[in-house]
């Protein structure tokens, strides 16, 4: 087996482990409103819940925050683009999109760090 096939296999396995269960979850859903801001208020009139989601999300552009329900399973991940003041997180447990920052699971972080350390190019 070539080293690139091994690397791709390990990355694929890490992604499958990171995705975890694909059972339906529940998420908070809200438009860009006062209840949806980083000081999240689950009881605000604009905040609803959705069931049957495969992932939850939180997107922040500047001071505008939107939380939602995803129809596809995704890796628990947060991406920040400082130059655009954009912050996007996805997660896969019930109501995980409440926090100011949704965190990556420790298993995912350790697996990706291990792959990066073993296969430095």
Protein Blocks (a to p, Z undefined) as FASTA:
>chain_A
ZZklmmmmmmmmmmmmmnmpabdcddddddddfklmmklcfkbmkbccdehiabdcddde
hjaccddddfbdcdddddddfknopacdddfbehklmbmbdcddfklmmmmmmmmmmmcZ
Z
